[in-house]
Amino acid sequence: MERIQLGRELYELGLALGGLGTVLIGSGGGSLARALARTAGCGTALAGGEAKFHDGSCAACGAWLAEYYGFSASLFVRQEGGKVEWSVLNEKGKPFTPIAVKGSISPCTGEWDILAGADCAWAAHRAGEYRGGLGPACVQGPAALTLALERLGYEVSRCPAPNIPLFISDREGFSLRVEEGGAVFRAQGKDALDGLADYARKPQAVPAFRPEQIENEKLK
């Protein structure tokens, strides 16, 4: 019954999103998330909106796509075991709650489309040109973060190692933390890949020291 109730919620959410126009929809983590994402897409199309599904691996990828193409909103459904959660973002990547349009719905059924290669496109757009020879790096985060690092010129590994920078993103790809030489740098940007591009442009920037490092320096 819980799955059916989730389906009802996502269908109603899709109906509300369908009144906004074109909506990006993605999912990750399992078959339930995929089914619920498609349920939301059915609601969007039946309300007269255009549902565009993407194969990106996180919510930040959908947010970038929506902003890049000027779509009304992005929805990402995440499954972790038996737990399901979702996020709805507007065309600027900000969370919002869509409200169903009152009155008669569109007389026509909306379109349903699929956008492939979303992670690659996101990484290419954010990272920019190949900078070459940036050395080894470790990564923990969405697949697109690895793609962006490789595009910049890093030799990427998933296993942390001494004296090698570690790039860590949150699960949905919105924030980025870089650990290098015992120091921590929090990259600034619209999402983790935007922060990575900014970090790569400023290799001379000194990361912020941890409090314990500052105390150690004072004792020397």
C-alpha positions in Angstrom: 0.0 0.0 0.0 2.9 2.4 0.7 4.1 2.2 -2.9 0.6 2.9 -4.1 0.3 5.9 -1.9 3.7 7.2 -3.1 2.4 6.7 -6.6 -0.6 8.8 -5.9 1.6 11.6 -4.4 3.9 11.6 -7.4 1.0 11.6 -9.9 -0.6 14.6 -8.1 2.8 16.3 -8.1 3.1 15.6 -11.9 -0.4 17.1 -12.5 0.7 20.3 -10.6 4.0 20.5 -12.6 2.2 19.9 -15.9 0.5 23.3 -15.5 4.0 25.0 -15.6 5.1 23.8 -19.1 8.2 21.7 -19.6 9.5 19.7 -16.7 12.8 17.7 -16.4 12.3 14.4 -14.5 15.1 12.1 -13.3 15.6 9.3 -10.8 18.3 7.3 -9.1 18.7 4.4 -6.7 16.3 1.7 -7.9 13.3 0.5 -9.8 10.8 2.1 -7.4 12.3 5.5 -8.0 12.1 4.9 -11.8 8.5 3.9 -11.6 7.6 6.9 -9.4 9.4 9.2 -11.8 7.4 7.9 -14.7 4.2 8.2 -12.7 5.0 11.9 -12.2 5.6 12.1 -15.9 2.2 10.7 -16.6 0.6 13.3 -14.5 2.6 16.1 -16.2 1.6 14.9 -19.7 -2.0 14.4 -18.8 -2.1 18.0 -17.4 -0.9 19.2 -20.8 2.7 19.7 -19.8 5.8 18.3 -21.5 7.7 15.7 -19.5 11.4 15.3 -20.4 13.1 12.4 -18.7 16.9 12.6 -18.4 19.5 9.9 -17.5 21.6 12.2 -15.2 22.7 10.6 -11.9 21.7 13.3 -9.5 19.3 16.2 -8.8 22.0 18.9 -9.6 22.3 17.5 -13.2 18.5 18.0 -13.7 18.7 21.5 -12.2 21.5 22.4 -14.7 19.5 21.0 -17.6 16.4 22.9 -16.7 18.3 26.2 -16.4 20.3 25.6 -19.5 17.2 25.0 -21.7 14.9 27.3 -19.9 12.5 24.6 -18.7 10.0 25.4 -15.9 11.1 22.9 -13.3 13.1 19.8 -12.5 12.0 16.8 -10.4 14.4 14.1 -9.1 13.3 11.0 -7.3 15.9 9.2 -5.1 15.5 5.7 -3.7 17.8 4.4 -1.0 16.8 0.9 0.0 13.1 1.1 0.9 13.2 4.9 1.5 12.1 7.3 -1.3 12.5 11.1 -1.4 12.3 13.7 -4.1 13.2 17.3 -4.8 11.4 19.9 -7.0 13.4 22.8 -8.2 12.4 25.8 -10.4 14.3 27.1 -13.5 16.9 28.8 -11.2 17.6 25.6 -9.2 15.7 26.8 -6.1 13.3 24.5 -4.2 9.6 25.3 -4.5 6.2 23.7 -4.1 4.1 23.6 -7.3 0.4 24.4 -6.9 -2.1 22.7 -9.1 -3.8 25.1 -11.6 -7.5 25.5 -10.8 -10.1 25.3 -13.5 -10.0 23.3 -16.7 -6.8 21.6 -17.8 -5.2 21.8 -21.2 -7.4 20.1 -23.9 -4.3 18.4 -25.3 -2.1 15.7 -23.8 1.5 16.9 -23.4 4.6 15.4 -25.0 6.9 12.8 -23.4 10.6 12.8 -24.4 13.9 11.4 -23.2 17.2 13.3 -23.0 20.3 11.0 -23.0 23.9 11.8 -22.1 22.9 14.3 -19.4 25.9 13.7 -17.1 28.4 14.0 -20.0 26.7 17.3 -21.2 26.7 18.7 -17.6 30.4 17.8 -17.1 31.4 19.2 -20.5 29.6 22.5 -20.0 30.8 23.1 -16.4 34.5 21.9 -16.8 35.1 23.7 -20.1 38.4 23.1 -22.0 41.0 20.4 -21.2 43.7 21.8 -19.0 46.0 18.8 -19.1 48.5 17.2 -16.8 46.8 18.1 -13.5 48.0 14.9 -11.9 46.2 12.2 -9.8 43.0 12.9 -7.8 40.5 10.9 -5.8 36.8 11.5 -6.0 33.7 10.7 -4.0 30.4 11.8 -5.6 28.2 11.5 -8.6 29.5 10.1 -11.9 29.5 13.5 -13.5 32.1 14.7 -11.0 34.5 12.0 -12.2 33.7 13.0 -15.8 34.4 16.6 -15.1 37.7 15.9 -13.4 38.9 13.7 -16.3 37.9 16.4 -18.7 40.0 18.9 -16.8 43.0 16.7 -17.0 43.1 14.8 -13.7 43.9 11.0 -13.4 40.9 9.9 -11.3 40.8 7.2 -8.7 38.0 6.2 -6.3 40.6 5.1 -3.6 41.9 8.0 -1.4 45.7 8.1 -1.1 48.2 10.3 0.7 49.3 13.6 -0.9 46.6 13.3 -3.6 43.6 15.8 -3.6 40.3 14.4 -2.6 37.2 15.9 -4.3 34.0 15.1 -2.3 30.5 16.0 -3.4 27.1 15.5 -1.7 24.9 12.7 -3.2 22.9 15.1 -5.3 25.8 17.0 -6.7 25.2 20.5 -5.3 28.2 21.1 -3.1 31.9 20.3 -3.3 34.7 19.9 -0.7 38.3 19.5 -1.6 40.8 18.0 0.9 44.5 18.4 0.1 47.6 18.3 2.3 45.5 18.2 5.4 43.6 21.4 4.4 40.0 21.7 3.4 38.6 24.0 0.7 34.9 24.4 0.1 34.4 25.3 -3.6 31.8 27.9 -4.4 29.4 27.6 -7.3 25.9 26.8 -8.5 26.6 23.1 -8.0 29.6 20.8 -7.4 30.8 20.9 -11.0 30.6 24.7 -11.1 32.6 24.7 -7.9 35.2 22.4 -9.4 35.6 24.7 -12.5 36.2 27.6 -10.1 38.7 25.6 -8.1 40.6 24.6 -11.3 40.8 28.2 -12.4 42.4 29.3 -9.2 45.1 26.7 -8.4 47.0 29.4 -6.5 44.2 29.8 -3.9 45.2 28.7 -0.4 42.5 26.4 1.1 41.1 27.3 4.5 43.0 25.7 7.4 41.2 23.5 9.9 41.1 25.0 13.4 43.5 22.4 14.8 46.0 23.3 12.1 45.9 26.9 13.1 46.6 26.0 16.7 49.5 23.8 15.6 51.0 26.8 13.7 50.7 29.0 16.8 52.6 26.5 18.9 55.6 26.4 16.5 
